[in-house]
Amino acid sequence: MELKAGVCLDEDILNELIDTAQEAVAATGRTTALGRNYGACVYTVHGSFFKGINLFSPTHSLTLHAEQVALVNAAVHGDPLVEAMAIASDDRTVLPIPCGICRQALFENARFSKVDIQLICVQGRDVKLFRLTELYPEPWPDREPPIS
């Protein structure tokens, strides 16, 4: 599937994404005692911002990633098609890039928006920009279940 590059984000939108993702990190610190807190903010093709935080579960298998929560938040509000996402963390030792599960969730979103989602990874005030296809060049294939 071919994805279009998407619009270049202007400085105001980029700053809003970064600030909102960092605000989400601070909110996460009030809801979990993980030690590594993550926040995310999506910017949709319709110009809306939606944030997400990581929600830790002691079972680990039920833990939700900030990227997943931000995608769900956008979908719940009726604006699910993502143009860009910022991811931030309070862990200053590792760049907060989406894990494989989150990359797949973002790719599945991109199937509908047809946009190569811009990813803004925030470590303090250092920012690194990626396109989804740079981080996830070979996604899980789009397969429809067989009809019986």
N, CA, C and O atoms as a GROMACS GRO file, in nm:
protein
  592
    1MET      N    1   0.084  -0.117   0.000
    1MET     CA    2   0.000   0.000   0.000
    1MET      C    3   0.089   0.124   0.000
    1MET      O    4   0.186   0.132   0.075
    2GLU      N    5   0.055   0.216  -0.083
    2GLU     CA    6   0.130   0.342  -0.094
    2GLU      C    7   0.066   0.447  -0.004
    2GLU      O    8  -0.054   0.472  -0.012
    3LEU      N    9   0.148   0.509   0.080
    3LEU     CA   10   0.099   0.615   0.168
    3LEU      C   11   0.154   0.748   0.123
    3LEU      O   12   0.272   0.758   0.087
    4LYS      N   13   0.071   0.852   0.125
    4LYS     CA   14   0.121   0.985   0.091
    4LYS      C   15   0.191   1.044   0.212
    4LYS      O   16   0.159   1.009   0.326
    5ALA      N   17   0.285   1.132   0.189
    5ALA     CA   18   0.371   1.186   0.296
    5ALA      C   19   0.294   1.266   0.399
    5ALA      O   20   0.341   1.277   0.513
    6GLY      N   21   0.181   1.323   0.366
    6GLY     CA   22   0.111   1.408   0.463
    6GLY      C   23   0.168   1.548   0.460
    6GLY      O   24   0.274   1.572   0.402
    7VAL      N   25   0.098   1.639   0.522
    7VAL     CA   26   0.141   1.778   0.521
    7VAL      C   27   0.259   1.797   0.616
    7VAL      O   28   0.275   1.723   0.712
    8CYS      N   29   0.340   1.898   0.586
    8CYS     CA   30   0.446   1.936   0.680
    8CYS      C   31   0.377   2.013   0.793
    8CYS      O   32   0.298   2.104   0.768
    9LEU      N   33   0.409   1.976   0.914
    9LEU     CA   34   0.346   2.041   1.029
    9LEU      C   35   0.407   2.178   1.051
    9LEU      O   36   0.529   2.194   1.049
   10ASP      N   37   0.321   2.277   1.073
   10ASP     CA   38   0.378   2.408   1.105
   10ASP      C   39   0.424   2.408   1.250
   10ASP      O   40   0.390   2.317   1.326
   11GLU      N   41   0.500   2.508   1.287
   11GLU     CA   42   0.564   2.514   1.418
   11GLU      C   43   0.463   2.514   1.533
   11GLU      O   44   0.487   2.453   1.637
   12ASP      N   45   0.350   2.581   1.515
   12ASP     CA   46   0.248   2.586   1.620
   12ASP      C   47   0.190   2.447   1.646
   12ASP      O   48   0.173   2.408   1.762
   13ILE      N   49   0.159   2.373   1.541
   13ILE     CA   50   0.104   2.238   1.556
   13ILE      C   51   0.208   2.147   1.618
   13ILE      O   52   0.177   2.070   1.709
   14LEU      N   53   0.331   2.155   1.571
   14LEU     CA   54   0.440   2.072   1.626
   14LEU      C   55   0.457   2.099   1.776
   14LEU      O   56   0.469   2.005   1.855
   15ASN      N   57   0.458   2.226   1.815
   15ASN     CA   58   0.473   2.262   1.957
   15ASN      C   59   0.354   2.215   2.039
   15ASN      O   60   0.372   2.169   2.152
   16GLU      N   61   0.234   2.225   1.985
   16GLU     CA   62   0.114   2.177   2.056
   16GLU      C   63   0.122   2.026   2.078
   16GLU      O   64   0.088   1.977   2.186
   17LEU      N   65   0.165   1.952   1.976
   17LEU     CA   66   0.182   1.806   1.990
   17LEU      C   67   0.283   1.773   2.099
   17LEU      O   68   0.257   1.689   2.185
   18ILE      N   69   0.397   1.839   2.095
   18ILE     CA   70   0.504   1.813   2.193
   18ILE      C   71   0.457   1.848   2.334
   18ILE      O   72   0.473   1.769   2.427
   19ASP      N   73   0.398   1.966   2.350
   19ASP     CA   74   0.353   2.010   2.482
   19ASP      C   75   0.245   1.917   2.538
   19ASP      O   76   0.247   1.884   2.657
   20THR      N   77   0.151   1.877   2.454
   20THR     CA   78   0.042   1.791   2.500
   20THR      C   79   0.093   1.653   2.537
   20THR      O   80   0.047   1.595   2.636
   21ALA      N   81   0.187   1.598   2.460
   21ALA     CA   82   0.245   1.468   2.494
   21ALA      C   83   0.319   1.477   2.628
   21ALA      O   84   0.310   1.384   2.709
   22GLN      N   85   0.390   1.586   2.650
   22GLN     CA   86   0.461   1.602   2.777
   22GLN      C   87   0.364   1.624   2.894
   22GLN      O   88   0.391   1.576   3.004
   23GLU      N   89   0.254   1.693   2.872
   23GLU     CA   90   0.150   1.707   2.975
   23GLU      C   91   0.093   1.570   3.011
   23GLU      O   92   0.065   1.542   3.128
   24ALA      N   93   0.076   1.486   2.911
   24ALA     CA   94   0.023   1.351   2.935
   24ALA      C   95   0.120   1.270   3.020
   24ALA      O   96   0.077   1.192   3.105
   25VAL      N   97   0.251   1.287   2.998
   25VAL     CA   98   0.350   1.219   3.082
   25VAL      C   99   0.331   1.259   3.228
   25VAL      O  100   0.333   1.174   3.316
   26ALA      N  101   0.313   1.387   3.252
   26ALA     CA  102   0.293   1.435   3.389
   26ALA      C  103   0.165   1.376   3.449
   26ALA      O  104   0.164   1.342   3.567
   27ALA      N  105   0.059   1.364   3.370
   27ALA     CA  106  -0.066   1.304   3.418
   27ALA      C  107  -0.047   1.157   3.450
   27ALA      O  108  -0.105   1.105   3.546
   28THR      N  109   0.035   1.088   3.370
   28THR     CA  110   0.061   0.946   3.394
   28THR      C  111   0.127   0.928   3.528
   28THR      O  112   0.096   0.832   3.599
   29GLY      N  113   0.217   1.017   3.565
   29GLY     CA  114   0.286   1.007   3.692
   29GLY      C  115   0.192   1.012   3.811
   29GLY      O  116   0.226   0.965   3.920
   30ARG      N  117   0.074   1.068   3.790
   30ARG     CA  118  -0.025   1.074   3.898
   30ARG      C  119  -0.112   0.949   3.902
   30ARG      O  120  -0.186   0.929   3.998
   31THR      N  121  -0.107   0.865   3.798
   31THR     CA  122  -0.197   0.750   3.792
   31THR      C  123  -0.127   0.616   3.807
   31THR      O  124  -0.194   0.513   3.822
   32THR      N  125   0.004   0.614   3.802
   32THR     CA  126   0.076   0.487   3.811
   32THR      C  127   0.211   0.509   3.876
   32THR      O  128   0.266   0.619   3.870
   33ALA      N  129   0.263   0.408   3.937
   33ALA     CA  130   0.395   0.416   4.001
   33ALA      C  131   0.495   0.334   3.922
   33ALA      O  132   0.577   0.263   3.980
   34LEU      N  133   0.489   0.344   3.792
   34LEU     CA  134   0.574   0.263   3.705
   34LEU      C  135   0.721   0.300   3.711
   34LEU      O  136   0.807   0.212   3.709
   35GLY      N  137   0.751   0.426   3.718
   35GLY     CA  138   0.889   0.469   3.708
   35GLY      C  139   0.922   0.516   3.567
   35GLY      O  140   1.012   0.599   3.550
   36ARG      N  141   0.853   0.464   3.468
   36ARG     CA  142   0.868   0.510   3.330
   36ARG      C  143   0.728   0.541   3.279
   36ARG      O  144   0.646   0.451   3.256
   37ASN      N  145   0.703   0.666   3.261
   37ASN     CA  146   0.570   0.710   3.220
   37ASN      C  147   0.577   0.765   3.078
   37ASN      O  148   0.673   0.833   3.040
   38TYR      N  149   0.475   0.735   3.002
   38TYR     CA  150   0.469   0.776   2.862
   38TYR      C  151   0.341   0.855   2.837
   38TYR      O  152   0.237   0.829   2.898
   39GLY      N  153   0.351   0.949   2.746
   39GLY     CA  154   0.236   1.025   2.700
   39GLY      C  155   0.242   1.036   2.550
   39GLY      O  156   0.350   1.036   2.491
   40ALA      N  157   0.127   1.047   2.488
   40ALA     CA  158   0.121   1.062   2.343
   40ALA      C  159   0.011   1.162   2.308
   40ALA      O  160  -0.082   1.183   2.385
   41CYS      N  161   0.025   1.222   2.193
   41CYS     CA  162  -0.078   1.311   2.142
   41CYS      C  163  -0.087   1.290   1.991
   41CYS      O  164   0.014   1.293   1.921
   42VAL      N  165  -0.210   1.267   1.943
   42VAL     CA  166  -0.230   1.256   1.799
   42VAL      C  167  -0.288   1.387   1.746
   42VAL      O  168  -0.362   1.457   1.815
   43TYR      N  169  -0.252   1.415   1.624
   43TYR     CA  170  -0.309   1.527   1.548
   43TYR      C  171  -0.380   1.463   1.430
   43TYR      O  172  -0.317   1.391   1.352
   44THR      N  173  -0.509   1.488   1.416
   44THR     CA  174  -0.586   1.420   1.314
   44THR      C  175  -0.588   1.499   1.183
   44THR      O  176  -0.550   1.616   1.178
   45VAL      N  177  -0.633   1.431   1.077
   45VAL     CA  178  -0.640   1.496   0.947
   45VAL      C  179  -0.741   1.611   0.948
   45VAL      O  180  -0.738   1.696   0.859
   46HIS      N  181  -0.831   1.614   1.048
   46HIS     CA  182  -0.928   1.722   1.060
   46HIS      C  183  -0.882   1.832   1.154
   46HIS      O  184  -0.957   1.926   1.182
   47GLY      N  185  -0.757   1.822   1.205
   47GLY     CA  186  -0.699   1.930   1.285
   47GLY      C  187  -0.727   1.924   1.434
   47GLY      O  188  -0.713   2.025   1.503
   48SER      N  189  -0.765   1.807   1.487
   48SER     CA  190  -0.791   1.794   1.630
   48SER      C  191  -0.673   1.726   1.699
   48SER      O  192  -0.596   1.652   1.636
   49PHE      N  193  -0.660   1.751   1.830
   49PHE     CA  194  -0.556   1.690   1.913
   49PHE      C  195  -0.622   1.600   2.017
   49PHE      O  196  -0.722   1.638   2.079
   50PHE      N  197  -0.566   1.481   2.036
   50PHE     CA  198  -0.615   1.387   2.137
   50PHE      C  199  -0.496   1.324   2.205
   50PHE      O  200  -0.401   1.280   2.139
   51LYS      N  201  -0.500   1.319   2.340
   51LYS     CA  202  -0.385   1.263   2.410
   51LYS      C  203  -0.416   1.127   2.469
   51LYS      O  204  -0.531   1.085   2.480
   52GLY      N  205  -0.307   1.059   2.506
   52GLY     CA  206  -0.317   0.930   2.570
   52GLY      C  207  -0.203   0.913   2.669
   52GLY      O  208  -0.097   0.973   2.654
   53ILE      N  209  -0.226   0.830   2.770
   53ILE     CA  210  -0.124   0.798   2.868
   53ILE      C  211  -0.110   0.647   2.877
   53ILE      O  212  -0.202   0.574   2.841
   54ASN      N  213   0.005   0.600   2.924
   54ASN     CA  214   0.017   0.457   2.947
   54ASN      C  215  -0.057   0.421   3.075
   54ASN      O  216  -0.051   0.494   3.174
   55LEU      N  217  -0.125   0.308   3.072
   55LEU     CA  218  -0.200   0.259   3.187
   55LEU      C  219  -0.142   0.123   3.223
   55LEU      O  220  -0.162   0.024   3.152
   56PHE      N  221  -0.069   0.120   3.333
   56PHE     CA  222   0.000  -0.001   3.374
   56PHE      C  223  -0.096  -0.100   3.441
   56PHE      O  224  -0.182  -0.061   3.520
   57SER      N  225  -0.078  -0.228   3.408
   57SER     CA  226  -0.152  -0.335   3.473
   57SER      C  227  -0.051  -0.433   3.533
   57SER      O  228   0.046  -0.468   3.466
   58PRO      N  229  -0.072  -0.476   3.657
   58PRO     CA  230   0.020  -0.573   3.718
   58PRO      C  231   0.031  -0.704   3.638
   58PRO      O  232   0.130  -0.776   3.651
   59THR      N  233  -0.071  -0.734   3.556
   59THR     CA  234  -0.064  -0.855   3.474
   59THR      C  235   0.024  -0.836   3.351
   59THR      O  236   0.057  -0.933   3.283
   60HIS      N  237   0.062  -0.714   3.322
   60HIS     CA  238   0.140  -0.673   3.206
   60HIS      C  239   0.064  -0.692   3.075
   60HIS      O  240   0.070  -0.605   2.988
   61SER      N  241  -0.007  -0.802   3.058
   61SER     CA  242  -0.077  -0.824   2.931
   61SER      C  243  -0.192  -0.726   2.911
   61SER      O  244  -0.238  -0.708   2.798
   62LEU      N  245  -0.239  -0.664   3.017
   62LEU     CA  246  -0.347  -0.567   3.006
   62LEU      C  247  -0.298  -0.423   3.002
   62LEU      O  248  -0.378  -0.330   2.991
   63THR      N  249  -0.169  -0.402   3.011
   63THR     CA  250  -0.113  -0.268   3.006
   63THR      C  251  -0.146  -0.204   2.871
   63THR      O  252  -0.133  -0.267   2.766
   64LEU      N  253  -0.188  -0.080   2.875
   64LEU     CA  254  -0.215  -0.005   2.752
   64LEU      C  255  -0.104   0.097   2.731
   64LEU      O  256  -0.061   0.163   2.825
   65HIS      N  257  -0.059   0.109   2.607
   65HIS     CA  258   0.046   0.204   2.573
   65HIS      C  259  -0.017   0.340   2.543
   65HIS      O  260  -0.132   0.348   2.498
   66ALA      N  261   0.057   0.446   2.568
   66ALA     CA  262   0.006   0.582   2.546
   66ALA      C  263  -0.040   0.601   2.401
   66ALA      O  264  -0.140   0.668   2.376
   67GLU      N  265   0.034   0.542   2.307
   67GLU     CA  266  -0.004   0.556   2.166
   67GLU      C  267  -0.140   0.492   2.140
   67GLU      O  268  -0.223   0.549   2.069
   68GLN      N  269  -0.164   0.374   2.198
   68GLN     CA  270  -0.292   0.306   2.181
   68GLN      C  271  -0.406   0.391   2.240
   68GLN      O  272  -0.511   0.407   2.178
   69VAL      N  273  -0.384   0.444   2.359
   69VAL     CA  274  -0.487   0.523   2.427
   69VAL      C  275  -0.518   0.650   2.346
   69VAL      O  276  -0.634   0.689   2.336
   70ALA      N  277  -0.417   0.713   2.290
   70ALA     CA  278  -0.439   0.833   2.208
   70ALA      C  279  -0.521   0.798   2.083
   70ALA      O  280  -0.611   0.873   2.045
   71LEU      N  281  -0.490   0.686   2.019
   71LEU     CA  282  -0.567   0.643   1.901
   71LEU      C  283  -0.712   0.615   1.937
   71LEU      O  284  -0.803   0.654   1.864
   72VAL      N  285  -0.733   0.548   2.050
   72VAL     CA  286  -0.869   0.518   2.095
   72VAL      C  287  -0.943   0.648   2.130
   72VAL      O  288  -1.060   0.663   2.097
   73ASN      N  289  -0.875   0.740   2.197
   73ASN     CA  290  -0.936   0.868   2.234
   73ASN      C  291  -0.984   0.941   2.109
   73ASN      O  292  -1.095   0.996   2.108
   74ALA      N  293  -0.903   0.943   2.005
   74ALA     CA  294  -0.944   1.009   1.880
   74ALA      C  295  -1.065   0.938   1.818
   74ALA      O  296  -1.159   1.002   1.773
   75ALA      N  297  -1.062   0.805   1.818
   75ALA     CA  298  -1.173   0.728   1.760
   75ALA      C  299  -1.303   0.750   1.838
   75ALA      O  300  -1.409   0.766   1.779
   76VAL      N  301  -1.292   0.751   1.972
   76VAL     CA  302  -1.410   0.771   2.056
   76VAL      C  303  -1.474   0.907   2.028
   76VAL      O  304  -1.596   0.922   2.037
   77HIS      N  305  -1.392   1.005   1.995
   77HIS     CA  306  -1.443   1.139   1.966
   77HIS      C  307  -1.478   1.159   1.819
   77HIS      O  308  -1.504   1.271   1.775
   78GLY      N  309  -1.479   1.050   1.742
   78GLY     CA  310  -1.526   1.056   1.604
   78GLY      C  311  -1.428   1.114   1.505
   78GLY      O  312  -1.468   1.156   1.397
   79ASP      N  313  -1.301   1.120   1.539
   79ASP     CA  314  -1.200   1.179   1.452
   79ASP      C  315  -1.077   1.088   1.448
   79ASP      O  316  -0.970   1.128   1.495
   80PRO      N  317  -1.090   0.966   1.391
   80PRO     CA  318  -0.986   0.865   1.408
   80PRO      C  319  -0.867   0.871   1.313
   80PRO      O  320  -0.768   0.801   1.336
   81LEU      N  321  -0.871   0.951   1.208
   81LEU     CA  322  -0.765   0.947   1.107
   81LEU      C  323  -0.649   1.037   1.146
   81LEU      O  324  -0.664   1.159   1.157
   82VAL      N  325  -0.533   0.977   1.166
   82VAL     CA  326  -0.418   1.045   1.224
   82VAL      C  327  -0.324   1.098   1.116
   82VAL      O  328  -0.293   1.030   1.019
   83GLU      N  329  -0.279   1.221   1.136
   83GLU     CA  330  -0.179   1.286   1.051
   83GLU      C  331  -0.041   1.277   1.116
   83GLU      O  332   0.060   1.255   1.049
   84ALA      N  333  -0.038   1.294   1.251
   84ALA     CA  334   0.089   1.295   1.324
   84ALA      C  335   0.065   1.250   1.467
   84ALA      O  336  -0.046   1.256   1.519
   85MET      N  337   0.175   1.205   1.531
   85MET     CA  338   0.169   1.167   1.672
   85MET      C  339   0.300   1.204   1.738
   85MET      O  340   0.408   1.181   1.683
   86ALA      N  341   0.289   1.264   1.858
   86ALA     CA  342   0.407   1.290   1.941
   86ALA      C  343   0.405   1.191   2.056
   86ALA      O  344   0.300   1.161   2.112
   87ILE      N  345   0.522   1.139   2.090
   87ILE     CA  346   0.539   1.046   2.200
   87ILE      C  347   0.646   1.102   2.292
   87ILE      O  348   0.754   1.140   2.246
   88ALA      N  349   0.617   1.108   2.423
   88ALA     CA  350   0.712   1.161   2.520
   88ALA      C  351   0.720   1.064   2.638
   88ALA      O  352   0.631   0.982   2.659
   89SER      N  353   0.828   1.076   2.714
   89SER     CA  354   0.848   0.992   2.831
   89SER      C  355   0.928   1.068   2.935
   89SER      O  356   0.999   1.164   2.904
   90ASP      N  357   0.916   1.024   3.060
   90ASP     CA  358   1.002   1.081   3.165
   90ASP      C  359   1.133   1.005   3.176
   90ASP      O  360   1.218   1.040   3.259
   91ASP      N  361   1.153   0.902   3.096
   91ASP     CA  362   1.278   0.827   3.092
   91ASP      C  363   1.374   0.900   2.997
   91ASP      O  364   1.354   0.898   2.876
   92ARG      N  365   1.475   0.962   3.052
   92ARG     CA  366   1.568   1.043   2.971
   92ARG      C  367   1.680   0.959   2.908
   92ARG      O  368   1.767   1.013   2.841
   93THR      N  369   1.678   0.827   2.930
   93THR     CA  370   1.786   0.742   2.879
   93THR      C  371   1.755   0.679   2.744
   93THR      O  372   1.846   0.634   2.674
   94VAL      N  373   1.628   0.675   2.707
   94VAL     CA  374   1.588   0.607   2.584
   94VAL      C  375   1.491   0.695   2.506
   94VAL      O  376   1.397   0.751   2.562
   95LEU      N  377   1.514   0.707   2.375
   95LEU     CA  378   1.422   0.781   2.289
   95LEU      C  379   1.288   0.707   2.285
   95LEU      O  380   1.286   0.588   2.255
   96PRO      N  381   1.178   0.776   2.314
   96PRO     CA  382   1.048   0.708   2.316
   96PRO      C  383   0.989   0.689   2.176
   96PRO      O  384   0.909   0.770   2.129
   97ILE      N  385   1.031   0.582   2.111
   97ILE     CA  386   0.973   0.550   1.981
   97ILE      C  387   0.870   0.440   2.000
   97ILE      O  388   0.883   0.358   2.091
   98PRO      N  389   0.767   0.434   1.916
   98PRO     CA  390   0.663   0.334   1.933
   98PRO      C  391   0.718   0.191   1.921
   98PRO      O  392   0.805   0.163   1.838
   99CYS      N  393   0.664   0.102   2.005
   99CYS     CA  394   0.702  -0.039   1.998
   99CYS      C  395   0.637  -0.102   1.875
   99CYS      O  396   0.563  -0.036   1.803
  100GLY      N  397   0.665  -0.228   1.851
  100GLY     CA  398   0.610  -0.297   1.735
  100GLY      C  399   0.459  -0.302   1.732
  100GLY      O  400   0.398  -0.283   1.626
  101ILE      N  401   0.396  -0.328   1.849
  101ILE     CA  402   0.250  -0.332   1.855
  101ILE      C  403   0.192  -0.197   1.817
  101ILE      O  404   0.095  -0.189   1.741
  102CYS      N  405   0.249  -0.090   1.870
  102CYS     CA  406   0.199   0.045   1.841
  102CYS      C  407   0.225   0.083   1.695
  102CYS      O  408   0.144   0.151   1.633
  103ARG      N  409   0.338   0.041   1.642
  103ARG     CA  410   0.366   0.068   1.500
  103ARG      C  411   0.260   0.001   1.412
  103ARG      O  412   0.213   0.060   1.315
  104GLN      N  413   0.223  -0.122   1.448
  104GLN     CA  414   0.120  -0.192   1.371
  104GLN      C  415  -0.014  -0.119   1.384
  104GLN      O  416  -0.086  -0.104   1.285
  105ALA      N  417  -0.050  -0.075   1.505
  105ALA     CA  418  -0.175  -0.001   1.525
  105ALA      C  419  -0.174   0.128   1.442
  105ALA      O  420  -0.276   0.164   1.382
  106LEU      N  421  -0.061   0.197   1.440
  106LEU     CA  422  -0.050   0.318   1.358
  106LEU      C  423  -0.061   0.286   1.210
  106LEU      O  424  -0.125   0.360   1.135
  107PHE      N  425   0.001   0.176   1.167
  107PHE     CA  426  -0.008   0.138   1.026
  107PHE      C  427  -0.153   0.106   0.988
  107PHE      O  428  -0.199   0.143   0.880
  108GLU      N  429  -0.223   0.037   1.078
  108GLU     CA  430  -0.363   0.006   1.047
  108GLU      C  431  -0.446   0.132   1.039
  108GLU      O  432  -0.540   0.138   0.960
  109ASN      N  433  -0.415   0.234   1.118
  109ASN     CA  434  -0.480   0.363   1.105
  109ASN      C  435  -0.447   0.426   0.970
  109ASN      O  436  -0.534   0.482   0.904
  110ALA      N  437  -0.320   0.415   0.930
  110ALA     CA  438  -0.276   0.473   0.803
  110ALA      C  439  -0.343   0.406   0.683
  110ALA      O  440  -0.356   0.469   0.578
  111ARG      N  441  -0.386   0.282   0.697
  111ARG     CA  442  -0.460   0.216   0.588
  111ARG      C  443  -0.584   0.294   0.552
  111ARG      O  444  -0.623   0.300   0.435
  112PHE      N  445  -0.648   0.355   0.651
  112PHE     CA  446  -0.770   0.430   0.627
  112PHE      C  447  -0.743   0.574   0.587
  112PHE      O  448  -0.809   0.628   0.499
  113SER      N  449  -0.645   0.637   0.652
  113SER     CA  450  -0.615   0.778   0.622
  113SER      C  451  -0.530   0.793   0.496
  113SER      O  452  -0.529   0.898   0.432
  114LYS      N  453  -0.458   0.685   0.462
  114LYS     CA  454  -0.364   0.686   0.347
  114LYS      C  455  -0.248   0.783   0.369
  114LYS      O  456  -0.184   0.825   0.273
  115VAL      N  457  -0.222   0.818   0.496
  115VAL     CA  458  -0.116   0.913   0.532
  115VAL      C  459  -0.001   0.839   0.598
  115VAL      O  460  -0.022   0.757   0.687
  116ASP      N  461   0.122   0.868   0.554
  116ASP     CA  462   0.242   0.818   0.620
  116ASP      C  463   0.262   0.904   0.744
  116ASP      O  464   0.320   1.012   0.737
  117ILE      N  465   0.213   0.856   0.856
  117ILE     CA  466   0.203   0.934   0.980
  117ILE      C  467   0.339   0.987   1.024
  117ILE      O  468   0.438   0.913   1.029
  118GLN      N  469   0.343   1.116   1.057
  118GLN     CA  470   0.462   1.180   1.111
  118GLN      C  471   0.471   1.145   1.259
  118GLN      O  472   0.374   1.164   1.333
  119LEU      N  473   0.585   1.094   1.303
  119LEU     CA  474   0.606   1.060   1.444
  119LEU      C  475   0.709   1.155   1.502
  119LEU      O  476   0.818   1.172   1.448
  120ILE      N  477   0.673   1.216   1.614
  120ILE     CA  478   0.759   1.312   1.682
  120ILE      C  479   0.796   1.250   1.816
  120ILE      O  480   0.713   1.239   1.905
  121CYS      N  481   0.921   1.210   1.829
  121CYS     CA  482   0.969   1.144   1.950
  121CYS      C  483   1.042   1.247   2.034
  121CYS      O  484   1.139   1.308   1.989
  122VAL      N  485   0.994   1.267   2.158
  122VAL     CA  486   1.038   1.378   2.242
  122VAL      C  487   1.114   1.324   2.363
  122VAL      O  488   1.062   1.244   2.441
  123GLN      N  489   1.237   1.370   2.377
  123GLN     CA  490   1.320   1.334   2.492
  123GLN      C  491   1.368   1.465   2.553
  123GLN      O  492   1.464   1.525   2.507
  124GLY      N  493   1.298   1.508   2.659
  124GLY     CA  494   1.326   1.642   2.712
  124GLY      C  495   1.280   1.745   2.611
  124GLY      O  496   1.164   1.746   2.572
  125ARG      N  497   1.370   1.832   2.568
  125ARG     CA  498   1.338   1.927   2.460
  125ARG      C  499   1.403   1.884   2.329
  125ARG      O  500   1.392   1.954   2.228
  126ASP      N  501   1.470   1.768   2.329
  126ASP     CA  502   1.523   1.712   2.205
  126ASP      C  503   1.411   1.639   2.133
  126ASP      O  504   1.334   1.564   2.193
  127VAL      N  505   1.402   1.663   2.003
  127VAL     CA  506   1.295   1.605   1.922
  127VAL      C  507   1.356   1.536   1.802
  127VAL      O  508   1.445   1.589   1.736
  128LYS      N  509   1.306   1.416   1.773
  128LYS     CA  510   1.348   1.344   1.653
  128LYS      C  511   1.222   1.310   1.574
  128LYS      O  512   1.125   1.258   1.629
  129LEU      N  513   1.225   1.340   1.445
  129LEU     CA  514   1.110   1.318   1.357
  129LEU      C  515   1.132   1.195   1.270
  129LEU      O  516   1.242   1.173   1.219
  130PHE      N  517   1.027   1.117   1.253
  130PHE     CA  518   1.026   1.001   1.166
  130PHE      C  519   0.896   0.999   1.088
  130PHE      O  520   0.798   1.062   1.128
  131ARG      N  521   0.895   0.928   0.980
  131ARG     CA  522   0.771   0.887   0.914
  131ARG      C  523   0.747   0.742   0.955
  131ARG      O  524   0.843   0.668   0.977
  132LEU      N  525   0.622   0.702   0.964
  132LEU     CA  526   0.588   0.566   1.006
  132LEU      C  527   0.659   0.462   0.920
  132LEU      O  528   0.707   0.362   0.973
  133THR      N  529   0.666   0.485   0.790
  133THR     CA  530   0.728   0.386   0.701
  133THR      C  531   0.878   0.374   0.723
  133THR      O  532   0.938   0.273   0.684
  134GLU      N  533   0.941   0.475   0.784
  134GLU     CA  534   1.083   0.463   0.819
  134GLU      C  535   1.102   0.365   0.934
  134GLU      O  536   1.195   0.285   0.934
  135LEU      N  537   1.013   0.372   1.032
  135LEU     CA  538   1.023   0.286   1.150
  135LEU      C  539   0.961   0.149   1.127
  135LEU      O  540   0.995   0.053   1.196
  136TYR      N  541   0.871   0.141   1.032
  136TYR     CA  542   0.796   0.016   1.011
  136TYR      C  543   0.782  -0.010   0.861
  136TYR      O  544   0.672   0.000   0.806
  137PRO      N  545   0.893  -0.044   0.795
  137PRO     CA  546   0.888  -0.058   0.649
  137PRO      C  547   0.814  -0.182   0.600
  137PRO      O  548   0.765  -0.183   0.487
  138GLU      N  549   0.802  -0.286   0.682
  138GLU     CA  550   0.735  -0.409   0.642
  138GLU      C  551   0.627  -0.446   0.743
  138GLU      O  552   0.649  -0.536   0.825
  139PRO      N  553   0.511  -0.380   0.740
  139PRO     CA  554   0.406  -0.410   0.836
  139PRO      C  555   0.342  -0.545   0.812
  139PRO      O  556   0.356  -0.604   0.704
  140TRP      N  557   0.271  -0.593   0.913
  140TRP     CA  558   0.194  -0.716   0.900
  140TRP      C  559   0.097  -0.696   0.785
  140TRP      O  560   0.033  -0.590   0.777
  141PRO      N  561   0.083  -0.793   0.696
  141PRO     CA  562   0.000  -0.772   0.576
  141PRO      C  563  -0.147  -0.751   0.608
  141PRO      O  564  -0.199  -0.798   0.710
  142ASP      N  565  -0.212  -0.679   0.520
  142ASP     CA  566  -0.356  -0.655   0.530
  142ASP      C  567  -0.425  -0.780   0.475
  142ASP      O  568  -0.426  -0.803   0.354
  143ARG      N  569  -0.481  -0.859   0.563
  143ARG     CA  570  -0.548  -0.982   0.520
  143ARG      C  571  -0.692  -0.982   0.569
  143ARG      O  572  -0.720  -0.954   0.686
  144GLU      N  573  -0.781  -1.013   0.479
  144GLU     CA  574  -0.920  -1.030   0.517
  144GLU      C  575  -0.941  -1.176   0.556
  144GLU      O  576  -0.885  -1.265   0.492
  145PRO      N  577  -1.020  -1.202   0.659
  145PRO     CA  578  -1.046  -1.341   0.695
  145PRO      C  579  -1.124  -1.410   0.584
  145PRO      O  580  -1.207  -1.348   0.517
  146PRO      N  581  -1.098  -1.541   0.563
  146PRO     CA  582  -1.170  -1.612   0.457
  146PRO      C  583  -1.320  -1.619   0.490
  146PRO      O  584  -1.359  -1.634   0.606
  147ILE      N  585  -1.400  -1.608   0.388
  147ILE     CA  586  -1.544  -1.618   0.407
  147ILE      C  587  -1.584  -1.764   0.389
  147ILE      O  588  -1.552  -1.826   0.288
  148SER      N  589  -1.653  -1.816   0.488
  148SER     CA  590  -1.695  -1.957   0.484
  148SER      C  591  -1.827  -1.973   0.414
  148SER      O  592  -1.877  -2.085   0.402
   0.00000   0.00000   0.00000
